[in-house]
Amino acid sequence: MLDKYGWNEITLDKPFRIDGSGFYMSYLVEGIINIPYALSLIDSEEYICTTGSGWKPSISGFSAAFYATVEGESLPRCNVRLGNIVMPSYARLGQPLAFSGDFINLGSVPVESLTFTYHVGDSVASETVSVPSVKPRTSGNFNLNGLRILSEGEPLVNVEISAVNGEADFDPSDNVSRSKQILCRSDFKQRKVLLEVFSTEQCTNCPSGHKQISAVADTCQGIIELGHHAGYYQDIFTIPASKEYEWFYKPDRLYAPAVMIDRTNMSDNYPDIYSDGVPVISVSSSMLKTLYAEESLAPAFVSVEPSVKTDNGGNILIHVEGKKLIDSKAESPRLFVFVAEDSVYTLNQSGASGGYYHRHMVRQSVTPTWGEPIDVNGYSFDYTVALNPEWNAAKLNVVAFVANYDADDKNNCRVLNAEEAEVPYTEGTGITEVSNDDIIVSWNGSMLKVDKGFDRLMVCDMAGRIVLSSVSADAADLSRLASGCYAITVKRGQKQKVMKIMTD
């Protein structure tokens, strides 16, 4: 019987001699329906037997096994097991590379230093680092920055722990990392990182998740944010393309808030974050900072140069061009272009008290859902988008990016580079300004009425944020607005009227 929840100490009835061959321990669980599983500490054989079945390998990635420790005078002094290691994917010629990871001390003395050997193609280099004293049967962390690649290319690199405290490791078989190909060039063009966010009005947790996203996106240079209203049901802001991008999720596991970083699965370095095996992950500010820091080191594989202007007819004119900068090995490169609007106000957001502003919300997919096929050696496209009266022209921008597309593999759709451009806006663009007598407005302190009605009415606070929007009506109830000064824009046909009001 277990004495307590968690780890229990059990003494064997008789001594067991460890002779190097494999051995197994087992236990019987009775009287409960479910076993509280934990993550596996070590990759090794584990079996499970349920009523009516024989022993079968447990391959779920979780564990209900014993954690056994061995004590005695003949235990190895220095013996570690290499855990997860974060390895770079890109290198600038001659610049130091950063590696980091963890290990388990399986020896009988504290670990004070580790010696690492780098295998770079046919070349070998080494580095010794000090680590805070790691006691036996505990885990420690390390950071490396001693490797420099001295010729351009894409060598295979792996790292192994070759000495512990200056002594040979008792069992070096568990000390070698995976091999990873690192692209090395003398210089890279700086890239932008695309952050795609999945969020809806029905998502109660989305407001708090957006606070964590904004804490990173608003302070890190080079992030382009694009908001899809999908992932957790849908709302009036959902467009078909955003709904189709739920394909990037793990099947049968839709949720929000969620994000994608450059449509890339970085599970080789961060298996815990990408445990679903897809590019879509949950939200946390510390995790976003970590992933942004890594992805910002990637080169721009192609150039993406959007230019945007408007005409007097109320159209957005978009031109995008670019060319290959570095061979990306993308089999099917595509151009994606979106019109997005920031600070879209709503009173219907779950999890928010009062009004709520949606960030960088996709308004229209200008290109097909899965992009426009391009020749990366040189491409150029022009698009015309009609300015929807539902949009706030002062808050619009165009987001363009090039990504690979693989209909059979959602982990092979990496973004190669991204860029954004504001939609130029001046008050009255494409609209004739008229005197107050052309559109007659009455205001009684709570209800704003427009004689002969309006096509669109927008209410903005003094920071320029839309706090209320209405279409195709003849009145708007403003009684729910907080006390203050507001700018009212009333549009009917090609005419508009701008006025200010004060609310109590």
C-alpha positions in Angstrom: 0.0 0.0 0.0 1.2 3.5 -0.7 1.6 5.7 2.4 1.1 9.1 0.6 0.4 10.7 -2.7 3.6 11.3 -4.7 6.9 9.5 -4.1 7.0 6.7 -1.5 10.1 4.9 -0.3 9.9 1.1 -0.5 12.6 -1.3 0.9 13.2 -4.6 -0.9 12.6 -7.7 1.1 16.0 -9.1 0.0 19.1 -7.7 -1.7 19.2 -7.6 -5.5 22.5 -7.8 -7.3 22.9 -5.5 -10.3 25.0 -7.3 -12.9 24.4 -5.1 -16.0 21.6 -7.1 -17.5 18.1 -5.6 -17.8 15.6 -6.0 -15.0 12.0 -4.9 -14.4 10.0 -3.9 -11.4 6.2 -4.1 -11.4 3.3 -3.2 -9.1 -0.5 -3.8 -9.0 -3.1 -1.0 -8.8 -6.5 -1.9 -7.4 -9.6 -0.1 -6.4 -9.3 3.0 -8.7 -10.4 3.7 -12.3 -7.6 6.0 -13.4 -3.9 6.3 -12.7 -2.4 9.8 -12.4 0.3 9.6 -15.0 3.4 11.9 -15.1 5.7 12.8 -18.0 8.4 10.2 -18.6 11.7 11.1 -17.0 13.8 8.8 -19.1 13.1 7.2 -22.5 13.2 3.4 -21.9 11.0 0.4 -22.0 7.8 0.5 -19.9 4.9 -1.9 -20.0 1.4 -1.9 -18.8 -1.1 -4.7 -18.3 -4.9 -4.1 -17.9 -7.7 -6.5 -17.1 -8.2 -8.9 -19.9 -5.0 -8.1 -21.8 -1.3 -9.1 -21.6 1.7 -6.9 -21.1 2.1 -4.3 -23.8 4.6 -1.5 -24.4 3.5 1.9 -23.0 4.1 4.4 -25.8 2.0 7.3 -24.7 4.9 9.5 -23.6 3.6 9.4 -20.0 4.7 7.2 -17.2 3.3 5.5 -14.1 6.7 3.7 -13.4 8.9 3.5 -10.4 11.6 6.1 -10.0 14.4 3.9 -8.6 17.7 5.1 -7.0 20.7 2.9 -6.2 23.1 3.6 -3.4 26.4 1.9 -2.5 30.2 2.2 -2.4 30.8 0.9 -5.9 28.6 3.4 -7.8 30.2 5.4 -10.6 31.6 8.8 -9.6 30.9 10.6 -12.8 27.9 9.7 -14.9 25.4 12.0 -16.6 22.6 11.7 -19.1 22.1 14.5 -21.6 18.6 15.7 -21.7 16.9 18.2 -24.1 19.3 20.5 -26.0 18.4 23.6 -27.9 20.5 23.8 -31.0 20.7 26.8 -33.5 19.6 26.3 -37.1 21.6 29.3 -38.5 25.1 30.7 -38.1 26.9 33.8 -39.3 30.4 33.0 -40.5 32.9 33.1 -37.5 30.3 34.2 -35.0 29.8 32.3 -31.7 26.7 30.0 -31.6 24.5 29.5 -28.5 23.5 26.1 -27.3 21.6 25.3 -24.1 20.2 22.3 -22.4 19.8 20.1 -19.3 21.2 16.9 -17.9 20.7 14.4 -15.1 23.5 13.6 -12.6 23.4 9.8 -12.3 26.8 9.7 -10.5 27.7 9.7 -6.9 29.4 13.1 -6.7 28.2 16.6 -7.5 28.8 17.8 -11.0 30.8 21.0 -11.1 31.9 21.2 -14.8 31.1 19.6 -18.1 33.3 19.2 -21.2 31.5 19.2 -24.5 32.8 18.1 -27.9 31.3 19.6 -31.0 31.3 17.5 -34.2 30.9 19.8 -37.2 31.0 17.7 -40.3 34.5 16.2 -40.2 35.8 18.8 -37.7 35.9 18.6 -33.9 36.1 21.3 -31.3 35.6 21.3 -27.5 34.5 23.6 -24.7 34.5 23.2 -20.9 31.8 25.0 -18.9 31.2 25.4 -15.1 27.8 24.6 -13.8 26.2 25.3 -10.4 26.9 22.3 -8.2 24.4 19.6 -9.3 23.8 16.9 -6.6 23.4 13.2 -7.4 20.0 12.3 -8.8 19.1 15.9 -9.6 19.0 17.8 -12.9 21.2 20.7 -14.0 21.4 23.2 -16.9 24.2 24.4 -19.1 24.9 27.2 -21.7 27.5 27.0 -24.5 28.8 29.6 -26.8 32.2 28.3 -27.8 31.5 27.0 -31.3 32.2 29.1 -34.4 31.7 27.8 -38.0 34.5 29.0 -40.2 33.3 28.2 -43.7 30.0 28.7 -45.5 27.8 25.7 -46.0 25.3 23.5 -44.2 27.3 21.1 -42.0 25.7 18.5 -39.7 26.4 19.3 -36.1 26.1 17.3 -32.9 27.2 17.8 -29.4 28.4 15.3 -26.8 29.4 15.5 -23.1 32.9 14.0 -23.2 34.0 14.6 -19.6 32.4 15.3 -16.2 34.5 17.2 -13.6 37.4 16.5 -15.9 36.9 12.7 -15.7 35.6 10.3 -18.2 31.9 9.6 -18.0 31.0 6.1 -16.8 28.4 5.5 -19.5 28.9 7.8 -22.5 26.2 6.1 -24.6 23.6 8.6 -23.4 25.7 11.8 -23.8 25.3 12.5 -27.5 22.7 15.0 -29.0 20.8 14.6 -32.2 22.5 15.8 -35.4 21.2 19.1 -36.8 22.0 20.8 -40.1 23.1 24.4 -39.6 23.0 26.9 -42.4 26.1 29.1 -42.3 26.5 32.3 -44.4 28.8 35.3 -44.1 25.7 37.6 -43.7 21.9 37.4 -43.6 19.3 40.0 -44.4 17.2 40.7 -41.2 13.8 39.0 -41.4 10.4 39.9 -39.9 8.7 37.2 -37.7 5.0 36.5 -38.4 2.9 36.0 -35.3 -0.6 34.6 -36.2 -3.1 34.7 -33.4 -6.3 32.6 -33.2 -9.0 34.3 -31.1 -12.8 34.8 -31.1 -15.5 36.8 -29.3 -16.7 33.5 -27.7 -13.3 32.8 -26.1 -13.4 33.7 -22.4 -9.7 33.3 -22.0 -8.7 35.4 -25.0 -8.6 38.8 -23.3 -6.1 37.6 -20.8 -4.2 35.8 -23.5 -4.0 38.9 -25.6 -2.4 40.8 -22.7 0.5 38.3 -22.7 0.7 38.5 -26.5 0.8 42.3 -26.4 3.5 42.3 -23.7 5.8 40.6 -26.3 4.5 41.9 -29.7 4.5 45.5 -28.6 8.0 45.5 -27.2 9.9 43.3 -29.7 11.0 44.8 -33.0 10.3 42.8 -36.1 7.1 41.1 -35.1 4.1 41.3 -37.5 0.9 40.3 -35.8 -2.1 38.9 -37.7 -5.3 38.0 -35.9 -7.6 35.2 -37.2 -11.1 34.9 -35.7 -11.1 31.1 -35.6 -10.0 28.2 -33.4 -12.8 28.4 -30.9 -16.1 28.6 -32.8 -16.4 31.7 -34.9 -17.9 35.2 -34.8 -19.0 38.0 -37.1 -15.3 38.8 -37.8 -14.4 35.3 -39.0 -13.4 35.1 -42.7 -13.3 31.8 -44.7 -9.5 31.8 -44.9 -9.1 32.1 -41.1 -11.5 29.2 -40.7 -9.6 27.0 -43.1 -6.3 27.7 -41.2 -7.7 25.6 -38.4 -6.0 22.9 -40.5 -2.8 23.8 -38.7 -4.2 22.5 -35.4 -3.9 19.0 -34.2 -7.0 17.2 -35.5 -9.9 17.3 -33.0 -8.1 19.8 -30.7 -9.3 23.3 -31.6 -8.9 26.0 -28.9 -8.1 29.7 -28.4 -6.2 31.7 -27.7 -3.5 30.1 -29.8 -0.6 31.3 -31.9 1.7 30.2 -34.7 5.2 31.6 -35.1 6.2 31.7 -38.8 3.9 28.6 -39.3 6.8 26.6 -37.9 7.0 23.6 -35.6 10.1 24.0 -33.4 9.6 20.7 -31.5 13.2 19.6 -32.1 14.3 22.4 -29.7 11.1 22.8 -27.6 9.3 19.4 -27.4 7.3 20.5 -24.4 5.9 23.6 -26.1 5.1 21.7 -29.4 3.8 18.6 -27.7 0.8 18.4 -30.2 3.3 18.0 -33.1 1.8 20.9 -35.1 2.7 24.7 -35.6 -0.2 25.9 -33.4 0.6 26.3 -29.7 -1.0 27.8 -26.6 -0.1 31.3 -25.3 2.4 32.5 -22.7 4.5 35.6 -22.7 7.7 33.8 -21.6 7.3 31.2 -24.2 6.6 33.8 -26.9 9.8 35.7 -26.0 11.8 32.5 -26.2 10.4 31.5 -29.6 10.7 35.0 -31.0 14.3 35.3 -29.9 15.1 32.1 -31.8 13.1 32.8 -34.9 14.4 36.3 -35.2 17.9 34.8 -35.8 16.6 33.0 -39.0 17.5 34.7 -42.3 15.1 36.3 -44.7 15.0 33.7 -47.5 13.2 36.0 -49.9 12.5 39.7 -50.0 8.9 40.9 -49.6 8.3 44.5 -50.5 4.7 45.7 -50.4 3.7 49.2 -51.4 0.2 50.5 -50.8 -1.8 53.6 -51.9 -5.5 54.6 -52.3 -7.4 56.1 -55.1 -10.3 58.6 -55.1 -12.8 55.8 -55.6 -12.1 54.4 -52.2 -9.9 51.5 -53.4 -6.7 50.1 -51.8 -4.1 49.5 -54.5 -1.4 47.0 -53.4 1.8 46.1 -55.2 4.1 43.3 -53.8 7.4 42.2 -55.3 10.5 40.3 -54.2 13.1 37.8 -55.1 15.2 35.0 -53.6 17.9 35.9 -51.1 19.0 32.4 -49.9 18.0 29.0 -51.2 15.2 27.8 -48.9 14.5 24.4 -50.5 10.8 25.4 -50.5 9.0 23.1 -53.0 5.9 25.3 -53.4 6.5 28.9 -52.4 3.4 31.0 -52.2 2.6 34.7 -51.7 0.0 35.5 -49.0 -1.5 39.0 -48.8 -4.1 40.2 -46.2 -5.8 43.5 -45.2 -5.9 43.8 -41.4 -7.4 46.3 -39.1 -6.2 47.2 -35.6 -8.3 48.3 -32.6 -11.6 46.9 -33.7 -14.1 47.7 -31.0 -16.8 45.3 -29.7 -19.1 45.0 -26.8 -19.5 41.3 -27.2 -16.2 39.9 -26.1 -16.5 37.0 -23.6 -14.1 37.4 -20.6 -14.0 41.2 -20.9 -15.9 43.7 -18.8 -17.4 46.4 -21.1 -15.9 47.2 -24.5 -12.9 45.4 -26.0 -10.5 46.1 -28.8 -9.4 43.3 -31.2 -5.8 43.5 -32.3 -4.6 43.4 -35.9 -7.7 41.6 -37.1 -7.7 40.0 -40.6 -10.4 41.7 -42.7 -9.8 40.2 -46.1 -7.5 37.6 -47.7 -6.5 39.3 -50.8 -4.8 36.2 -52.3 -6.4 32.7 -52.3 -6.5 31.0 -48.9 -3.4 29.0 -49.6 -1.5 31.7 -51.4 -0.5 32.7 -54.9 2.2 30.4 -56.5 5.3 32.4 -57.2 8.7 32.1 -58.8 11.1 33.1 -55.9 13.7 34.1 -58.4 11.6 37.2 -59.0 7.9 37.9 -58.5 5.5 40.9 -58.8 1.8 41.2 -58.2 -0.8 43.9 -58.1 -4.2 43.8 -56.3 -7.1 46.2 -55.9 -9.3 45.9 -52.8 -12.5 47.9 -52.4 -12.5 49.8 -49.1 -15.3 48.3 -47.0 -17.4 50.9 -45.2 -17.3 48.6 -42.2 -13.5 49.2 -41.8 -11.8 52.1 -40.1 -9.5 53.3 -42.9 -7.2 55.0 -40.4 -6.4 51.7 -38.8 -5.7 49.5 -41.8 -2.5 47.9 -43.0 -1.5 45.3 -45.5 0.5 42.2 -44.4 2.3 40.2 -47.1 4.5 37.1 -46.6 6.0 34.2 -48.6 5.6 30.7 -47.2 5.9 27.2 -48.5 2.7 25.2 -48.9 2.4 21.5 -48.5 -1.1 20.2 -48.5 0.0 16.9 -47.0 2.3 18.2 -44.2 1.2 21.2 -42.0 4.8 21.2 -40.6 6.2 22.0 -44.1 4.6 25.4 -44.5 7.3 27.6 -43.1 7.2 31.4 -43.6 10.3 32.6 -45.5 9.8 36.3 -44.8 7.1 38.8 -44.0 6.5 42.5 -44.3 3.7 45.0 -43.7 2.7 48.4 -44.9 0.2 50.9 -43.7 -2.8 51.9 -45.8 -2.3 55.7 -46.3 -5.2 57.6 -44.9 -6.2 61.2 -44.8 -9.6 62.4 -43.6 -11.9 62.5 -46.5 -10.0 60.3 -48.9 -12.5 59.2 -51.6 -15.3 61.0 -49.8 -16.7 64.5 -50.4 -16.7 66.7 -47.3 -19.9 68.6 -47.0 -21.4 71.2 -44.7 -23.4 70.4 -41.6 -26.6 71.2 -43.4 -26.3 68.3 -45.8 -26.4 65.6 -43.0 -28.7 66.7 -40.2 -27.8 65.2 -36.8 -29.6 65.6 -33.5 -28.2 64.7 -30.1 -30.1 64.6 -26.8 -27.3 63.3 -24.5 -27.9 59.6 -25.0 -29.4 59.0 -28.5 -27.9 60.3 -31.7 -30.3 60.6 -34.6 -29.6 61.2 -38.3 -32.3 62.6 -40.6 -32.7 60.3 -43.6 -30.4 57.8 -42.0 -26.8 56.9 -42.5 -24.7 54.2 -44.2 -22.1 54.1 -41.4 -21.6 55.8 -38.1 -18.4 55.7 -36.1 -17.7 56.9 -32.6 -14.0 57.4 -31.7 -12.4 58.4 -28.4 -9.8 61.1 -28.2 -7.0 58.5 -28.8 -8.5 57.7 -32.2 -9.9 54.3 -31.2 -13.3 53.2 -32.5 -15.6 52.6 -29.5 -18.8 52.1 -31.4 -19.7 51.4 -35.0 -23.1 51.1 -36.6 -24.4 50.7 -40.2 -27.6 51.2 -42.2 -29.7 52.9 -39.5 -31.1 56.2 -38.5 -30.1 56.3 -34.9 -27.4 55.1 -32.4 -27.7 54.6 -28.7 -24.6 56.2 -27.0 -25.9 55.9 -23.4 -23.4 53.2 -22.6 -20.3 55.3 -23.4 -18.2 56.5 -20.5 -18.2 60.2 -19.7 -15.9 62.2 -22.0 -15.4 63.8 -25.4 -15.9 61.7 -28.6 -15.6 62.3 -32.4 -18.6 61.2 -34.5 -18.2 60.4 -38.2 -21.5 60.0 -40.1 -21.3 58.7 -43.7 -24.0 58.6 -46.3 -23.1 57.8 -49.9 -20.1 59.9 -50.8 -20.8 62.5 -48.1 -19.8 62.6 -44.5 -20.1 64.8 -41.5 -17.6 65.0 -38.5 -18.6 66.4 -35.2 -17.7 66.2 -31.5 -20.0 65.4 -28.6 -19.7 65.4 -24.8 -21.2 62.6 -22.7 -22.0 62.9 -19.0 
